[in-house]
Amino acid sequence: MQTQISQCPELNLLATSESKFDTAALKGQAFILYFYPKDSTPGCTTEGGDFRDHYDQFLAANCQVFGISRDSIKSHENFKAKQNYPFELISDPDETACLSFNVMKQKKMYGKDVRGIERSTFVISAEGEIVKEWRGVKVPGHVVEVLAFVKTL
């Protein structure tokens, strides 16, 4: 689904590898921000693995990849190391980015209402504009679809 073009919000959050994710520093570079519910869960592990397996193709298309959830940096570091992710994972415990991108939703989990991240992916252009978004993502085939779009930029 194509979004109306809007500016990516300014974000400055902690990320793995003792780095900072700073959208202002990424101006001039296209990037993907994929929001996922929780480290080390089956769907999130599969999605991250798909981004990992296609990572070189994203770089060849001049596009960085970042995963983001509410998990702690420690949790992210363990998840990243275990899965050999070549990209950084961003910690958003205060939901700053989650609220900016409107990905927090009421969901059913094991019959209970829970508030959590709706699996979503955003492509941000080198000019800092959100040029494409996917919400309520189903993991199978998703990364290939994102890559196909990125190659058109």
C-alpha positions as CSV (number, residue, x, y, z in Angstrom):
1,M,0.0,0.0,0.0
2,Q,1.5,3.4,-1.0
3,T,1.4,6.0,1.7
4,Q,1.0,9.7,1.1
5,I,4.5,11.1,1.2
6,S,5.4,12.5,4.5
7,Q,8.6,13.3,6.4
8,C,10.2,10.8,8.6
9,P,10.1,12.0,12.2
10,E,13.3,13.0,13.8
11,L,14.5,10.2,16.0
12,N,17.6,9.6,18.1
13,L,17.5,6.2,19.8
14,L,20.0,3.7,21.1
15,A,20.9,0.8,18.8
16,T,23.1,-2.3,18.9
17,S,26.9,-2.2,18.5
18,E,27.0,0.8,20.9
19,S,25.6,3.0,18.2
20,K,22.9,5.6,17.9
21,F,20.1,5.6,15.3
22,D,19.8,9.2,14.3
23,T,17.5,10.0,11.4
24,A,19.2,13.4,10.9
25,A,22.5,11.7,10.3
26,L,20.9,9.4,7.7
27,K,19.8,12.3,5.4
28,G,21.1,11.5,1.9
29,Q,20.8,7.7,2.5
30,A,17.6,5.6,1.9
31,F,16.8,3.2,4.7
32,I,14.2,0.7,5.8
33,L,12.7,0.8,9.3
34,Y,11.0,-2.5,10.1
35,F,9.0,-2.6,13.4
36,Y,8.6,-6.0,14.9
37,P,6.9,-7.2,18.2
38,K,9.5,-9.0,20.1
39,D,13.1,-10.4,20.0
40,S,13.6,-14.2,19.7
41,T,10.0,-15.0,18.8
42,P,9.3,-17.2,15.7
43,G,7.8,-14.6,13.3
44,C,10.3,-11.9,14.3
45,T,13.2,-14.3,13.9
46,T,12.0,-15.3,10.5
47,E,11.5,-11.7,9.4
48,G,14.9,-10.7,10.6
49,G,16.5,-13.7,8.9
50,D,14.8,-12.7,5.6
51,F,16.3,-9.2,5.9
52,R,19.7,-10.7,6.8
53,D,19.6,-13.1,3.8
54,H,18.8,-10.2,1.4
55,Y,20.9,-7.6,3.2
56,D,23.6,-7.4,0.5
57,Q,20.9,-6.7,-2.1
58,F,19.5,-3.9,0.0
59,L,23.0,-2.4,0.3
60,A,23.5,-2.8,-3.5
61,A,20.3,-0.8,-3.9
62,N,21.8,1.9,-1.6
63,C,19.4,1.2,1.2
64,Q,20.3,0.5,4.9
65,V,18.1,-1.8,7.0
66,F,17.2,-1.2,10.7
67,G,14.9,-3.4,12.9
68,I,13.1,-1.8,15.8
69,S,11.1,-3.0,18.8
70,R,10.5,-2.1,22.4
71,D,13.1,-4.6,23.6
72,S,16.2,-3.5,25.6
73,I,19.6,-3.1,24.0
74,K,20.8,-6.2,25.9
75,S,18.0,-8.2,24.5
76,H,18.7,-6.8,21.0
77,E,22.5,-7.6,21.3
78,N,21.7,-11.2,22.2
79,F,19.1,-11.6,19.4
80,K,21.4,-9.9,16.8
81,A,24.4,-12.1,17.8
82,K,22.4,-15.3,17.8
83,Q,20.9,-14.7,14.4
84,N,24.0,-13.1,12.8
85,Y,22.1,-10.0,11.7
86,P,24.4,-7.7,9.8
87,F,22.2,-4.6,10.5
88,E,21.5,-2.7,13.7
89,L,18.5,-3.2,16.0
90,I,17.0,-0.1,17.6
91,S,15.6,-0.1,21.1
92,D,12.4,1.9,21.6
93,P,11.4,1.2,25.2
94,D,9.6,4.5,25.6
95,E,7.7,3.9,22.3
96,T,9.0,7.2,20.8
97,A,9.3,5.8,17.3
98,C,6.4,3.4,17.7
99,L,4.0,6.3,18.5
100,S,5.5,8.5,15.7
101,F,4.8,5.8,13.2
102,N,1.5,4.8,14.8
103,V,2.4,1.1,15.1
104,M,1.0,0.5,18.6
105,K,-2.2,-1.5,18.4
106,Q,-4.5,-3.6,20.6
107,K,-4.1,-7.2,19.6
108,K,-5.3,-10.6,20.8
109,M,-2.6,-13.0,22.1
110,Y,-3.6,-16.3,23.5
111,G,-7.2,-15.0,23.9
112,K,-6.1,-11.9,25.9
113,D,-6.1,-8.3,24.8
114,V,-2.6,-6.9,24.7
115,R,-1.1,-3.7,23.5
116,G,1.8,-4.3,21.1
117,I,3.6,-3.4,17.9
118,E,1.8,-4.1,14.7
119,R,4.4,-5.6,12.4
120,S,5.1,-2.8,9.9
121,T,7.8,-1.7,7.4
122,F,8.6,1.8,6.2
123,V,10.9,2.8,3.3
124,I,12.5,6.3,3.9
125,S,14.0,8.0,0.9
126,A,17.4,9.7,0.8
127,E,15.4,13.0,1.2
128,G,13.9,11.8,4.5
129,E,10.5,11.1,3.1
130,I,8.4,8.0,4.0
131,V,7.8,6.8,0.4
132,K,6.2,3.4,1.2
133,E,4.7,1.6,4.1
134,W,3.4,-1.9,4.8
135,R,1.2,-2.4,8.0
136,G,-0.1,-5.7,9.4
137,V,2.7,-7.5,7.7
138,K,2.6,-11.2,7.0
139,V,6.2,-12.4,7.1
140,P,6.3,-14.9,4.1
141,G,7.4,-13.1,1.0
142,H,7.4,-9.6,2.6
143,V,11.2,-8.9,2.4
144,V,11.2,-9.8,-1.3
145,E,8.4,-7.4,-1.9
146,V,10.2,-4.6,0.0
147,L,13.4,-5.3,-1.9
148,A,11.5,-5.1,-5.2
149,F,10.2,-1.7,-4.2
150,V,13.6,-0.4,-3.0
151,K,15.1,-1.3,-6.4
152,T,12.7,1.1,-8.1
153,L,14.0,4.1,-6.1
